[in-house]
């Protein structure tokens, strides 16, 4: 269970983004979590709620988690397909020489920040 | 006023940055770093005890031990006359790069080292998410744990380059199908190399040691 550690790291990133943009509040946080990332979206959400209770910067923030299934591109047949569970192989031809093109994400995609009308640092 | 900022950064950015610094330093000094991941009781320290005496004549070795509490594991390694440093995480279920960096900084002056083994906290889940700057990630699974574990803990197997099945001397007491374990793991990572060992009888240890020697020899310092 390392979602709290990941939330700590996200908290640091949000604090520095807020500072850099002269923001007083974070309104929305959008993250992408691949199925191979080893992070359980519900647990990350719980960790976020716990931080929100004690961190004024996040008091009105929502966390939007986009869960991404595993997709592969096959070197043999050149097609893309969804992996079947955690079997990292081409679903169309069965080839094992594949590249994972989606599913390993652990990404802070974007944030919505509330800034004073004068704006932050340029 | 509300502004939207596109970020597109890893949620583990600060860990990964520290890990890349370590990786770069180890490349320059020709130090091969190996991250050992496995459950509590999988036999990580015992595998090191069987492995290190066969490597020590050709390589200067440091072991970084990660545990929640106690320095028992570092003491076991030091008893072999090999440099070891203990990290106690005080509750955290995995090592993070900044902890490894701190441990490395406390020891690097005693080097140079050809090999650094990082024994992660006993856990097949969380350690898999944290890059520690290693060149080789090795996942251990012991026979008593069951052959279906690769399917249940995919990330550890997905991100490793070697898979060591330990305690094969206990095979007769358990329904552990090694082919099944290997196939589950290969479904996740087709390039995975598998080793089957018993630290107690010594079976399979030589092949595993040969693999480490070859990797260490191939990992020469990068000329400045």
Interface residues (C-beta under 8 A of the other chain):
Chain A: X1 X2 X5 X6 X9 X10 X12 X13 X17 X21 X23 X27 X31 X36 X37 X38 X39 X86 X87 X88 X89 X96 X97 X106 X107 X108 X109 X110 X111 X112 X113 X114 X115 X116 X117 X119
Chain B: X1 X2 X3 X4 X5 X6 X7 X8 X9 X10 X11 X12 X13 X14 X15 X92 X93 X94 X96 X125 X126 X128 X129 X130 X151 X154 X155 X158 X186 X187 X188 X189 X190
